[in-house]
């Protein structure tokens, strides 16, 4: 599957936000599913900012999530990153 120039541009536009980059870096280094609170700690991002940024990352297919009870765990979408 060939990646188009516009897909590359979108990928880098998503990564251009410092908070989103920190989230991906934290998920990449941990390499397992992680809750929002733990992700905020690991990426040193205020919890108030992280939900909106995770939504952008999910919308663009870089991050996925899984709900277990009341907790939502996030992890890298290895097909995209």
mmCIF file of the N, C-alpha and C atoms, coordinates in Angstrom:
data_MODEL
# 
_entry.id   MODEL 
# 
loop_
_atom_site.group_PDB 
_atom_site.id 
_atom_site.type_symbol 
_atom_site.label_atom_id 
_atom_site.label_alt_id 
_atom_site.label_comp_id 
_atom_site.label_asym_id 
_atom_site.label_entity_id 
_atom_site.label_seq_id 
_atom_site.pdbx_PDB_ins_code 
_atom_site.Cartn_x 
_atom_site.Cartn_y 
_atom_site.Cartn_z 
_atom_site.occupancy 
_atom_site.B_iso_or_equiv 
_atom_site.pdbx_formal_charge 
_atom_site.auth_seq_id 
_atom_site.auth_comp_id 
_atom_site.auth_asym_id 
_atom_site.auth_atom_id 
_atom_site.pdbx_PDB_model_num 
ATOM 1   N N  . UNK A 1 1  ? 0.838   -1.180 0.000  1.00 0.00 ? 1  UNK A N  1 
ATOM 2   C CA . UNK A 1 1  ? 0.000   0.000  0.000  1.00 0.00 ? 1  UNK A CA 1 
ATOM 3   C C  . UNK A 1 1  ? 0.886   1.248  0.000  1.00 0.00 ? 1  UNK A C  1 
ATOM 4   N N  . UNK A 1 2  ? 0.707   2.080  -0.989 1.00 0.00 ? 2  UNK A N  1 
ATOM 5   C CA . UNK A 1 2  ? 1.507   3.288  -1.114 1.00 0.00 ? 2  UNK A CA 1 
ATOM 6   C C  . UNK A 1 2  ? 0.846   4.434  -0.353 1.00 0.00 ? 2  UNK A C  1 
ATOM 7   N N  . UNK A 1 3  ? 1.661   5.179  0.400  1.00 0.00 ? 3  UNK A N  1 
ATOM 8   C CA . UNK A 1 3  ? 1.169   6.316  1.164  1.00 0.00 ? 3  UNK A CA 1 
ATOM 9   C C  . UNK A 1 3  ? 1.310   7.570  0.314  1.00 0.00 ? 3  UNK A C  1 
ATOM 10  N N  . UNK A 1 4  ? 0.237   8.340  0.248  1.00 0.00 ? 4  UNK A N  1 
ATOM 11  C CA . UNK A 1 4  ? 0.248   9.552  -0.572 1.00 0.00 ? 4  UNK A CA 1 
ATOM 12  C C  . UNK A 1 4  ? 0.888   10.720 0.177  1.00 0.00 ? 4  UNK A C  1 
ATOM 13  N N  . UNK A 1 5  ? 1.235   11.725 -0.567 1.00 0.00 ? 5  UNK A N  1 
ATOM 14  C CA . UNK A 1 5  ? 1.822   12.925 0.005  1.00 0.00 ? 5  UNK A CA 1 
ATOM 15  C C  . UNK A 1 5  ? 0.858   13.590 0.980  1.00 0.00 ? 5  UNK A C  1 
ATOM 16  N N  . UNK A 1 6  ? -0.421  13.604 0.658  1.00 0.00 ? 6  UNK A N  1 
ATOM 17  C CA . UNK A 1 6  ? -1.404  14.228 1.548  1.00 0.00 ? 6  UNK A CA 1 
ATOM 18  C C  . UNK A 1 6  ? -1.541  13.441 2.855  1.00 0.00 ? 6  UNK A C  1 
ATOM 19  N N  . UNK A 1 7  ? -1.382  12.131 2.801  1.00 0.00 ? 7  UNK A N  1 
ATOM 20  C CA . UNK A 1 7  ? -1.411  11.327 4.033  1.00 0.00 ? 7  UNK A CA 1 
ATOM 21  C C  . UNK A 1 7  ? -0.195  11.624 4.905  1.00 0.00 ? 7  UNK A C  1 
ATOM 22  N N  . UNK A 1 8  ? 0.968   11.796 4.287  1.00 0.00 ? 8  UNK A N  1 
ATOM 23  C CA . UNK A 1 8  ? 2.166   12.193 5.040  1.00 0.00 ? 8  UNK A CA 1 
ATOM 24  C C  . UNK A 1 8  ? 1.968   13.567 5.674  1.00 0.00 ? 8  UNK A C  1 
ATOM 25  N N  . UNK A 1 9  ? 1.410   14.502 4.906  1.00 0.00 ? 9  UNK A N  1 
ATOM 26  C CA . UNK A 1 9  ? 1.185   15.858 5.410  1.00 0.00 ? 9  UNK A CA 1 
ATOM 27  C C  . UNK A 1 9  ? 0.248   15.832 6.613  1.00 0.00 ? 9  UNK A C  1 
ATOM 28  N N  . UNK A 1 10 ? -0.810  15.039 6.546  1.00 0.00 ? 10 UNK A N  1 
ATOM 29  C CA . UNK A 1 10 ? -1.744  14.926 7.662  1.00 0.00 ? 10 UNK A CA 1 
ATOM 30  C C  . UNK A 1 10 ? -1.059  14.328 8.883  1.00 0.00 ? 10 UNK A C  1 
ATOM 31  N N  . UNK A 1 11 ? -0.254  13.304 8.681  1.00 0.00 ? 11 UNK A N  1 
ATOM 32  C CA . UNK A 1 11 ? 0.473   12.666 9.778  1.00 0.00 ? 11 UNK A CA 1 
ATOM 33  C C  . UNK A 1 11 ? 1.362   13.681 10.492 1.00 0.00 ? 11 UNK A C  1 
ATOM 34  N N  . UNK A 1 12 ? 2.112   14.445 9.732  1.00 0.00 ? 12 UNK A N  1 
ATOM 35  C CA . UNK A 1 12 ? 3.016   15.420 10.347 1.00 0.00 ? 12 UNK A CA 1 
ATOM 36  C C  . UNK A 1 12 ? 2.258   16.603 10.957 1.00 0.00 ? 12 UNK A C  1 
ATOM 37  N N  . UNK A 1 13 ? 1.108   16.937 10.401 1.00 0.00 ? 13 UNK A N  1 
ATOM 38  C CA . UNK A 1 13 ? 0.288   17.991 10.993 1.00 0.00 ? 13 UNK A CA 1 
ATOM 39  C C  . UNK A 1 13 ? -0.222  17.548 12.364 1.00 0.00 ? 13 UNK A C  1 
ATOM 40  N N  . UNK A 1 14 ? -0.617  16.297 12.475 1.00 0.00 ? 14 UNK A N  1 
ATOM 41  C CA . UNK A 1 14 ? -1.073  15.767 13.759 1.00 0.00 ? 14 UNK A CA 1 
ATOM 42  C C  . UNK A 1 14 ? 0.075   15.782 14.768 1.00 0.00 ? 14 UNK A C  1 
ATOM 43  N N  . UNK A 1 15 ? 1.270   15.419 14.329 1.00 0.00 ? 15 UNK A N  1 
ATOM 44  C CA . UNK A 1 15 ? 2.433   15.387 15.223 1.00 0.00 ? 15 UNK A CA 1 
ATOM 45  C C  . UNK A 1 15 ? 2.980   16.771 15.558 1.00 0.00 ? 15 UNK A C  1 
ATOM 46  N N  . UNK A 1 16 ? 2.551   17.794 14.836 1.00 0.00 ? 16 UNK A N  1 
ATOM 47  C CA . UNK A 1 16 ? 3.099   19.129 15.069 1.00 0.00 ? 16 UNK A CA 1 
ATOM 48  C C  . UNK A 1 16 ? 2.645   19.746 16.391 1.00 0.00 ? 16 UNK A C  1 
ATOM 49  N N  . UNK A 1 17 ? 1.615   19.183 17.016 1.00 0.00 ? 17 UNK A N  1 
ATOM 50  C CA . UNK A 1 17 ? 1.177   19.654 18.321 1.00 0.00 ? 17 UNK A CA 1 
ATOM 51  C C  . UNK A 1 17 ? 2.033   18.995 19.396 1.00 0.00 ? 17 UNK A C  1 
ATOM 52  N N  . UNK A 1 18 ? 2.599   19.804 20.293 1.00 0.00 ? 18 UNK A N  1 
ATOM 53  C CA . UNK A 1 18 ? 3.521   19.277 21.299 1.00 0.00 ? 18 UNK A CA 1 
ATOM 54  C C  . UNK A 1 18 ? 2.864   18.251 22.222 1.00 0.00 ? 18 UNK A C  1 
ATOM 55  N N  . UNK A 1 19 ? 1.626   18.501 22.627 1.00 0.00 ? 19 UNK A N  1 
ATOM 56  C CA . UNK A 1 19 ? 0.940   17.560 23.524 1.00 0.00 ? 19 UNK A CA 1 
ATOM 57  C C  . UNK A 1 19 ? 0.697   16.221 22.845 1.00 0.00 ? 19 UNK A C  1 
ATOM 58  N N  . UNK A 1 20 ? 0.254   16.262 21.595 1.00 0.00 ? 20 UNK A N  1 
ATOM 59  C CA . UNK A 1 20 ? 0.027   15.006 20.869 1.00 0.00 ? 20 UNK A CA 1 
ATOM 60  C C  . UNK A 1 20 ? 1.327   14.252 20.667 1.00 0.00 ? 20 UNK A C  1 
ATOM 61  N N  . UNK A 1 21 ? 2.404   14.973 20.378 1.00 0.00 ? 21 UNK A N  1 
ATOM 62  C CA . UNK A 1 21 ? 3.702   14.326 20.217 1.00 0.00 ? 21 UNK A CA 1 
ATOM 63  C C  . UNK A 1 21 ? 4.133   13.666 21.526 1.00 0.00 ? 21 UNK A C  1 
ATOM 64  N N  . UNK A 1 22 ? 3.934   14.348 22.657 1.00 0.00 ? 22 UNK A N  1 
ATOM 65  C CA . UNK A 1 22 ? 4.288   13.773 23.957 1.00 0.00 ? 22 UNK A CA 1 
ATOM 66  C C  . UNK A 1 22 ? 3.465   12.530 24.259 1.00 0.00 ? 22 UNK A C  1 
ATOM 67  N N  . UNK A 1 23 ? 2.188   12.546 23.895 1.00 0.00 ? 23 UNK A N  1 
ATOM 68  C CA . UNK A 1 23 ? 1.330   11.380 24.114 1.00 0.00 ? 23 UNK A CA 1 
ATOM 69  C C  . UNK A 1 23 ? 1.852   10.188 23.318 1.00 0.00 ? 23 UNK A C  1 
ATOM 70  N N  . UNK A 1 24 ? 2.132   10.403 22.042 1.00 0.00 ? 24 UNK A N  1 
ATOM 71  C CA . UNK A 1 24 ? 2.644   9.304  21.212 1.00 0.00 ? 24 UNK A CA 1 
ATOM 72  C C  . UNK A 1 24 ? 3.993   8.804  21.705 1.00 0.00 ? 24 UNK A C  1 
ATOM 73  N N  . UNK A 1 25 ? 4.843   9.724  22.121 1.00 0.00 ? 25 UNK A N  1 
ATOM 74  C CA . UNK A 1 25 ? 6.151   9.320  22.645 1.00 0.00 ? 25 UNK A CA 1 
ATOM 75  C C  . UNK A 1 25 ? 5.981   8.474  23.906 1.00 0.00 ? 25 UNK A C  1 
ATOM 76  N N  . UNK A 1 26 ? 5.064   8.873  24.792 1.00 0.00 ? 26 UNK A N  1 
ATOM 77  C CA . UNK A 1 26 ? 4.819   8.101  26.018 1.00 0.00 ? 26 UNK A CA 1 
ATOM 78  C C  . UNK A 1 26 ? 4.259   6.726  25.690 1.00 0.00 ? 26 UNK A C  1 
ATOM 79  N N  . UNK A 1 27 ? 3.289   6.670  24.777 1.00 0.00 ? 27 UNK A N  1 
ATOM 80  C CA . UNK A 1 27 ? 2.720   5.374  24.394 1.00 0.00 ? 27 UNK A CA 1 
ATOM 81  C C  . UNK A 1 27 ? 3.758   4.485  23.735 1.00 0.00 ? 27 UNK A C  1 
ATOM 82  N N  . UNK A 1 28 ? 4.609   5.072  22.919 1.00 0.00 ? 28 UNK A N  1 
ATOM 83  C CA . UNK A 1 28 ? 5.650   4.300  22.246 1.00 0.00 ? 28 UNK A CA 1 
ATOM 84  C C  . UNK A 1 28 ? 6.649   3.738  23.251 1.00 0.00 ? 28 UNK A C  1 
ATOM 85  N N  . UNK A 1 29 ? 7.043   4.538  24.237 1.00 0.00 ? 29 UNK A N  1 
ATOM 86  C CA . UNK A 1 29 ? 8.043   4.078  25.205 1.00 0.00 ? 29 UNK A CA 1 
ATOM 87  C C  . UNK A 1 29 ? 7.469   3.049  26.174 1.00 0.00 ? 29 UNK A C  1 
ATOM 88  N N  . UNK A 1 30 ? 6.193   3.180  26.507 1.00 0.00 ? 30 UNK A N  1 
ATOM 89  C CA . UNK A 1 30 ? 5.558   2.234  27.431 1.00 0.00 ? 30 UNK A CA 1 
ATOM 90  C C  . UNK A 1 30 ? 5.188   0.942  26.709 1.00 0.00 ? 30 UNK A C  1 
ATOM 91  N N  . UNK A 1 31 ? 4.707   1.084  25.459 1.00 0.00 ? 31 UNK A N  1 
ATOM 92  C CA . UNK A 1 31 ? 4.386   -0.045 24.593 1.00 0.00 ? 31 UNK A CA 1 
ATOM 93  C C  . UNK A 1 31 ? 3.357   -1.005 25.191 1.00 0.00 ? 31 UNK A C  1 
ATOM 94  N N  . UNK A 1 32 ? 2.376   -0.459 25.890 1.00 0.00 ? 32 UNK A N  1 
ATOM 95  C CA . UNK A 1 32 ? 1.248   -1.249 26.378 1.00 0.00 ? 32 UNK A CA 1 
ATOM 96  C C  . UNK A 1 32 ? 0.080   -0.304 26.586 1.00 0.00 ? 32 UNK A C  1 
ATOM 97  N N  . UNK A 1 33 ? -1.100  -0.868 26.809 1.00 0.00 ? 33 UNK A N  1 
ATOM 98  C CA . UNK A 1 33 ? -2.260  -0.009 27.035 1.00 0.00 ? 33 UNK A CA 1 
ATOM 99  C C  . UNK A 1 33 ? -2.115  0.711  28.377 1.00 0.00 ? 33 UNK A C  1 
ATOM 100 N N  . UNK A 1 34 ? -2.636  1.954  28.418 1.00 0.00 ? 34 UNK A N  1 
ATOM 101 C CA . UNK A 1 34 ? -2.440  2.781  29.598 1.00 0.00 ? 34 UNK A CA 1 
ATOM 102 C C  . UNK A 1 34 ? -3.645  3.709  29.783 1.00 0.00 ? 34 UNK A C  1 
ATOM 103 N N  . UNK A 1 35 ? -4.006  3.968  31.031 1.00 0.00 ? 35 UNK A N  1 
ATOM 104 C CA . UNK A 1 35 ? -5.147  4.845  31.324 1.00 0.00 ? 35 UNK A CA 1 
ATOM 105 C C  . UNK A 1 35 ? -4.768  6.306  31.093 1.00 0.00 ? 35 UNK A C  1 
ATOM 106 N N  . UNK A 1 36 ? -5.775  7.159  31.017 1.00 0.00 ? 36 UNK A N  1 
ATOM 107 C CA . UNK A 1 36 ? -5.551  8.582  30.771 1.00 0.00 ? 36 UNK A CA 1 
ATOM 108 C C  . UNK A 1 36 ? -4.706  9.202  31.881 1.00 0.00 ? 36 UNK A C  1 
ATOM 109 N N  . UNK A 1 37 ? -5.007  8.890  33.126 1.00 0.00 ? 37 UNK A N  1 
ATOM 110 C CA . UNK A 1 37 ? -4.243  9.470  34.235 1.00 0.00 ? 37 UNK A CA 1 
ATOM 111 C C  . UNK A 1 37 ? -2.770  9.064  34.184 1.00 0.00 ? 37 UNK A C  1 
ATOM 112 N N  . UNK A 1 38 ? -2.510  7.804  33.937 1.00 0.00 ? 38 UNK A N  1 
ATOM 113 C CA . UNK A 1 38 ? -1.118  7.334  33.841 1.00 0.00 ? 38 UNK A CA 1 
ATOM 114 C C  . UNK A 1 38 ? -0.428  7.932  32.622 1.00 0.00 ? 38 UNK A C  1 
ATOM 115 N N  . UNK A 1 39 ? -1.182  8.071  31.548 1.00 0.00 ? 39 UNK A N  1 
ATOM 116 C CA . UNK A 1 39 ? -0.629  8.666  30.336 1.00 0.00 ? 39 UNK A CA 1 
ATOM 117 C C  . UNK A 1 39 ? -0.282  10.139 30.575 1.00 0.00 ? 39 UNK A C  1 
ATOM 118 N N  . UNK A 1 40 ? -1.121  10.842 31.290 1.00 0.00 ? 40 UNK A N  1 
ATOM 119 C CA . UNK A 1 40 ? -0.852  12.244 31.625 1.00 0.00 ? 40 UNK A CA 1 
ATOM 120 C C  . UNK A 1 40 ? 0.428   12.357 32.453 1.00 0.00 ? 40 UNK A C  1 
ATOM 121 N N  . UNK A 1 41 ? 0.598   11.453 33.404 1.00 0.00 ? 41 UNK A N  1 
ATOM 122 C CA . UNK A 1 41 ? 1.819   11.442 34.217 1.00 0.00 ? 41 UNK A CA 1 
ATOM 123 C C  . UNK A 1 41 ? 3.044   11.132 33.359 1.00 0.00 ? 41 UNK A C  1 
ATOM 124 N N  . UNK A 1 42 ? 2.943   10.101 32.545 1.00 0.00 ? 42 UNK A N  1 
ATOM 125 C CA . UNK A 1 42 ? 4.086   9.663  31.740 1.00 0.00 ? 42 UNK A CA 1 
ATOM 126 C C  . UNK A 1 42 ? 4.493   10.731 30.726 1.00 0.00 ? 42 UNK A C  1 
ATOM 127 N N  . UNK A 1 43 ? 3.517   11.408 30.133 1.00 0.00 ? 43 UNK A N  1 
ATOM 128 C CA . UNK A 1 43 ? 3.824   12.417 29.133 1.00 0.00 ? 43 UNK A CA 1 
ATOM 129 C C  . UNK A 1 43 ? 3.977   13.808 29.696 1.00 0.00 ? 43 UNK A C  1 
ATOM 130 N N  . UNK A 1 44 ? 3.788   13.938 31.014 1.00 0.00 ? 44 UNK A N  1 
ATOM 131 C CA . UNK A 1 44 ? 3.863   15.226 31.699 1.00 0.00 ? 44 UNK A CA 1 
ATOM 132 C C  . UNK A 1 44 ? 2.941   16.246 31.037 1.00 0.00 ? 44 UNK A C  1 
ATOM 133 N N  . UNK A 1 45 ? 1.686   15.823 30.848 1.00 0.00 ? 45 UNK A N  1 
ATOM 134 C CA . UNK A 1 45 ? 0.666   16.652 30.223 1.00 0.00 ? 45 UNK A CA 1 
ATOM 135 C C  . UNK A 1 45 ? -0.482  16.802 31.212 1.00 0.00 ? 45 UNK A C  1 
ATOM 136 N N  . UNK A 1 46 ? -1.003  18.015 31.391 1.00 0.00 ? 46 UNK A N  1 
ATOM 137 C CA . UNK A 1 46 ? -2.160  18.178 32.276 1.00 0.00 ? 46 UNK A CA 1 
ATOM 138 C C  . UNK A 1 46 ? -3.341  17.335 31.791 1.00 0.00 ? 46 UNK A C  1 
ATOM 139 N N  . UNK A 1 47 ? -4.027  16.708 32.715 1.00 0.00 ? 47 UNK A N  1 
ATOM 140 C CA . UNK A 1 47 ? -5.167  15.850 32.376 1.00 0.00 ? 47 UNK A CA 1 
ATOM 141 C C  . UNK A 1 47 ? -6.222  16.622 31.601 1.00 0.00 ? 47 UNK A C  1 
ATOM 142 N N  . UNK A 1 48 ? -6.358  17.911 31.887 1.00 0.00 ? 48 UNK A N  1 
ATOM 143 C CA . UNK A 1 48 ? -7.364  18.726 31.197 1.00 0.00 ? 48 UNK A CA 1 
ATOM 144 C C  . UNK A 1 48 ? -7.101  18.833 29.693 1.00 0.00 ? 48 UNK A C  1 
ATOM 145 N N  . UNK A 1 49 ? -5.863  18.727 29.263 1.00 0.00 ? 49 UNK A N  1 
ATOM 146 C CA . UNK A 1 49 ? -5.509  18.826 27.841 1.00 0.00 ? 49 UNK A CA 1 
ATOM 147 C C  . UNK A 1 49 ? -5.546  17.487 27.121 1.00 0.00 ? 49 UNK A C  1 
ATOM 148 N N  . UNK A 1 50 ? -5.356  16.432 27.847 1.00 0.00 ? 50 UNK A N  1 
ATOM 149 C CA . UNK A 1 50 ? -5.060  15.152 27.205 1.00 0.00 ? 50 UNK A CA 1 
ATOM 150 C C  . UNK A 1 50 ? -6.251  14.545 26.449 1.00 0.00 ? 50 UNK A C  1 
ATOM 151 N N  . UNK A 1 51 ? -7.460  14.711 26.970 1.00 0.00 ? 51 UNK A N  1 
ATOM 152 C CA . UNK A 1 51 ? -8.621  14.092 26.322 1.00 0.00 ? 51 UNK A CA 1 
ATOM 153 C C  . UNK A 1 51 ? -8.846  14.615 24.912 1.00 0.00 ? 51 UNK A C  1 
ATOM 154 N N  . UNK A 1 52 ? -8.758  15.930 24.733 1.00 0.00 ? 52 UNK A N  1 
ATOM 155 C CA . UNK A 1 52 ? -8.944  16.502 23.397 1.00 0.00 ? 52 UNK A CA 1 
ATOM 156 C C  . UNK A 1 52 ? -7.871  16.020 22.436 1.00 0.00 ? 52 UNK A C  1 
ATOM 157 N N  . UNK A 1 53 ? -6.646  15.926 22.923 1.00 0.00 ? 53 UNK A N  1 
ATOM 158 C CA . UNK A 1 53 ? -5.549  15.491 22.070 1.00 0.00 ? 53 UNK A CA 1 
ATOM 159 C C  . UNK A 1 53 ? -5.676  14.008 21.716 1.00 0.00 ? 53 UNK A C  1 
ATOM 160 N N  . UNK A 1 54 ? -6.130  13.206 22.665 1.00 0.00 ? 54 UNK A N  1 
ATOM 161 C CA . UNK A 1 54 ? -6.348  11.786 22.379 1.00 0.00 ? 54 UNK A CA 1 
ATOM 162 C C  . UNK A 1 54 ? -7.440  11.606 21.327 1.00 0.00 ? 54 UNK A C  1 
ATOM 163 N N  . UNK A 1 55 ? -8.462  12.459 21.371 1.00 0.00 ? 55 UNK A N  1 
ATOM 164 C CA . UNK A 1 55 ? -9.531  12.382 20.380 1.00 0.00 ? 55 UNK A CA 1 
ATOM 165 C C  . UNK A 1 55 ? -8.977  12.648 18.971 1.00 0.00 ? 55 UNK A C  1 
ATOM 166 N N  . UNK A 1 56 ? -8.098  13.628 18.837 1.00 0.00 ? 56 UNK A N  1 
ATOM 167 C CA . UNK A 1 56 ? -7.490  13.927 17.538 1.00 0.00 ? 56 UNK A CA 1 
ATOM 168 C C  . UNK A 1 56 ? -6.642  12.745 17.066 1.00 0.00 ? 56 UNK A C  1 
ATOM 169 N N  . UNK A 1 57 ? -5.868  12.171 17.979 1.00 0.00 ? 57 UNK A N  1 
ATOM 170 C CA . UNK A 1 57 ? -5.031  11.023 17.623 1.00 0.00 ? 57 UNK A CA 1 
ATOM 171 C C  . UNK A 1 57 ? -5.878  9.815  17.225 1.00 0.00 ? 57 UNK A C  1 
ATOM 172 N N  . UNK A 1 58 ? -6.987  9.591  17.924 1.00 0.00 ? 58 UNK A N  1 
ATOM 173 C CA . UNK A 1 58 ? -7.885  8.482  17.559 1.00 0.00 ? 58 UNK A CA 1 
ATOM 174 C C  . UNK A 1 58 ? -8.538  8.727  16.215 1.00 0.00 ? 58 UNK A C  1 
ATOM 175 N N  . UNK A 1 59 ? -8.998  9.948  16.001 1.00 0.00 ? 59 UNK A N  1 
ATOM 176 C CA . UNK A 1 59 ? -9.663  10.300 14.743 1.00 0.00 ? 59 UNK A CA 1 
ATOM 177 C C  . UNK A 1 59 ? -8.746  10.058 13.552 1.00 0.00 ? 59 UNK A C  1 
ATOM 178 N N  . UNK A 1 60 ? -7.463  10.274 13.746 1.00 0.00 ? 60 UNK A N  1 
ATOM 179 C CA . UNK A 1 60 ? -6.491  10.089 12.672 1.00 0.00 ? 60 UNK A CA 1 
ATOM 180 C C  . UNK A 1 60 ? -5.865  8.705  12.655 1.00 0.00 ? 60 UNK A C  1 
ATOM 181 N N  . UNK A 1 61 ? -6.345  7.809  13.507 1.00 0.00 ? 61 UNK A N  1 
ATOM 182 C CA . UNK A 1 61 ? -5.935  6.412  13.468 1.00 0.00 ? 61 UNK A CA 1 
ATOM 183 C C  . UNK A 1 61 ? -4.585  6.103  14.076 1.00 0.00 ? 61 UNK A C  1 
ATOM 184 N N  . UNK A 1 62 ? -3.997  7.042  14.829 1.00 0.00 ? 62 UNK A N  1 
ATOM 185 C CA . UNK A 1 62 ? -2.685  6.791  15.414 1.00 0.00 ? 62 UNK A CA 1 
ATOM 186 C C  . UNK A 1 62 ? -2.773  6.105  16.765 1.00 0.00 ? 62 UNK A C  1 
ATOM 187 N N  . UNK A 1 63 ? -3.905  6.267  17.430 1.00 0.00 ? 63 UNK A N  1 
ATOM 188 C CA . UNK A 1 63 ? -4.121  5.712  18.762 1.00 0.00 ? 63 UNK A CA 1 
ATOM 189 C C  . UNK A 1 63 ? -5.468  5.018  18.765 1.00 0.00 ? 63 UNK A C  1 
ATOM 190 N N  . UNK A 1 64 ? -5.573  3.967  19.525 1.00 0.00 ? 64 UNK A N  1 
ATOM 191 C CA . UNK A 1 64 ? -6.851  3.274  19.700 1.00 0.00 ? 64 UNK A CA 1 
ATOM 192 C C  . UNK A 1 64 ? -7.099  3.112  21.187 1.00 0.00 ? 64 UNK A C  1 
ATOM 193 N N  . UNK A 1 65 ? -8.310  2.687  21.533 1.00 0.00 ? 65 UNK A N  1 
ATOM 194 C CA . UNK A 1 65 ? -8.615  2.538  22.952 1.00 0.00 ? 65 UNK A CA 1 
ATOM 195 C C  . UNK A 1 65 ? -9.463  1.298  23.201 1.00 0.00 ? 65 UNK A C  1 
ATOM 196 N N  . UNK A 1 66 ? -9.495  0.915  24.468 1.00 0.00 ? 66 UNK A N  1 
ATOM 197 C CA . UNK A 1 66 ? -10.277 -0.243 24.892 1.00 0.00 ? 66 UNK A CA 1 
ATOM 198 C C  . UNK A 1 66 ? -10.828 0.073  26.274 1.00 0.00 ? 66 UNK A C  1 
ATOM 199 N N  . UNK A 1 67 ? -12.137 -0.107 26.437 1.00 0.00 ? 67 UNK A N  1 
ATOM 200 C CA . UNK A 1 67 ? -12.764 0.149  27.724 1.00 0.00 ? 67 UNK A CA 1 
ATOM 201 C C  . UNK A 1 67 ? -12.798 -1.140 28.538 1.00 0.00 ? 67 UNK A C  1 
ATOM 202 N N  . UNK A 1 68 ? -12.369 -1.020 29.794 1.00 0.00 ? 68 UNK A N  1 
ATOM 203 C CA . UNK A 1 68 ? -12.461 -2.128 30.747 1.00 0.00 ? 68 UNK A CA 1 
ATOM 204 C C  . UNK A 1 68 ? -13.113 -1.581 32.009 1.00 0.00 ? 68 UNK A C  1 
ATOM 205 N N  . UNK A 1 69 ? -14.411 -1.859 32.155 1.00 0.00 ? 69 UNK A N  1 
ATOM 206 C CA . UNK A 1 69 ? -15.154 -1.300 33.278 1.00 0.00 ? 69 UNK A CA 1 
ATOM 207 C C  . UNK A 1 69 ? -15.296 0.204  33.101 1.00 0.00 ? 69 UNK A C  1 
ATOM 208 N N  . UNK A 1 70 ? -14.888 0.959  34.108 1.00 0.00 ? 70 UNK A N  1 
ATOM 209 C CA . UNK A 1 70 ? -14.979 2.422  34.053 1.00 0.00 ? 70 UNK A CA 1 
ATOM 210 C C  . UNK A 1 70 ? -13.752 3.074  33.441 1.00 0.00 ? 70 UNK A C  1 
ATOM 211 N N  . UNK A 1 71 ? -12.739 2.307  33.163 1.00 0.00 ? 71 UNK A N  1 
ATOM 212 C CA . UNK A 1 71 ? -11.467 2.863  32.714 1.00 0.00 ? 71 UNK A CA 1 
ATOM 213 C C  . UNK A 1 71 ? -11.275 2.619  31.220 1.00 0.00 ? 71 UNK A C  1 
ATOM 214 N N  . UNK A 1 72 ? -10.841 3.667  30.538 1.00 0.00 ? 72 UNK A N  1 
ATOM 215 C CA . UNK A 1 72 ? -10.505 3.553  29.117 1.00 0.00 ? 72 UNK A CA 1 
ATOM 216 C C  . UNK A 1 72 ? -8.984  3.528  29.004 1.00 0.00 ? 72 UNK A C  1 
ATOM 217 N N  . UNK A 1 73 ? -8.488  2.514  28.325 1.00 0.00 ? 73 UNK A N  1 
ATOM 218 C CA . UNK A 1 73 ? -7.050  2.364  28.121 1.00 0.00 ? 73 UNK A CA 1 
ATOM 219 C C  . UNK A 1 73 ? -6.715  2.726  26.683 1.00 0.00 ? 73 UNK A C  1 
ATOM 220 N N  . UNK A 1 74 ? -5.618  3.440  26.498 1.00 0.00 ? 74 UNK A N  1 
ATOM 221 C CA . UNK A 1 74 ? -5.166  3.860  25.175 1.00 0.00 ? 74 UNK A CA 1 
ATOM 222 C C  . UNK A 1 74 ? -3.885  3.124  24.814 1.00 0.00 ? 74 UNK A C  1 
ATOM 223 N N  . UNK A 1 75 ? -3.692  2.923  23.513 1.00 0.00 ? 75 UNK A N  1 
ATOM 224 C CA . UNK A 1 75 ? -2.503  2.251  23.020 1.00 0.00 ? 75 UNK A CA 1 
ATOM 225 C C  . UNK A 1 75 ? -2.254  2.670  21.577 1.00 0.00 ? 75 UNK A C  1 
ATOM 226 N N  . UNK A 1 76 ? -1.022  2.472  21.131 1.00 0.00 ? 76 UNK A N  1 
ATOM 227 C CA . UNK A 1 76 ? -0.636  2.828  19.760 1.00 0.00 ? 76 UNK A CA 1 
ATOM 228 C C  . UNK A 1 76 ? -1.361  1.929  18.770 1.00 0.00 ? 76 UNK A C  1 
ATOM 229 N N  . UNK A 1 77 ? -1.767  2.512  17.661 1.00 0.00 ? 77 UNK A N  1 
ATOM 230 C CA . UNK A 1 77 ? -2.295  1.736  16.558 1.00 0.00 ? 77 UNK A CA 1 
ATOM 231 C C  . UNK A 1 77 ? -1.113  1.403  15.657 1.00 0.00 ? 77 UNK A C  1 
ATOM 232 N N  . UNK A 1 78 ? -0.559  0.227  15.822 1.00 0.00 ? 78 UNK A N  1 
ATOM 233 C CA . UNK A 1 78 ? 0.678   -0.150 15.130 1.00 0.00 ? 78 UNK A CA 1 
ATOM 234 C C  . UNK A 1 78 ? 0.533   -0.228 13.617 1.00 0.00 ? 78 UNK A C  1 
ATOM 235 N N  . UNK A 1 79 ? -0.695  -0.245 13.118 1.00 0.00 ? 79 UNK A N  1 
ATOM 236 C CA . UNK A 1 79 ? -0.886  -0.266 11.668 1.00 0.00 ? 79 UNK A CA 1 
ATOM 237 C C  . UNK A 1 79 ? -0.591  1.093  11.045 1.00 0.00 ? 79 UNK A C  1 
ATOM 238 N N  . UNK A 1 80 ? -0.694  2.162  11.838 1.00 0.00 ? 80 UNK A N  1 
ATOM 239 C CA . UNK A 1 80 ? -0.516  3.514  11.315 1.00 0.00 ? 80 UNK A CA 1 
ATOM 240 C C  . UNK A 1 80 ? 0.827   4.134  11.680 1.00 0.00 ? 80 UNK A C  1 
ATOM 241 N N  . UNK A 1 81 ? 1.391   3.753  12.806 1.00 0.00 ? 81 UNK A N  1 
ATOM 242 C CA . UNK A 1 81 ? 2.608   4.420  13.282 1.00 0.00 ? 81 UNK A CA 1 
ATOM 243 C C  . UNK A 1 81 ? 3.812   3.552  13.003 1.00 0.00 ? 81 UNK A C  1 
# 
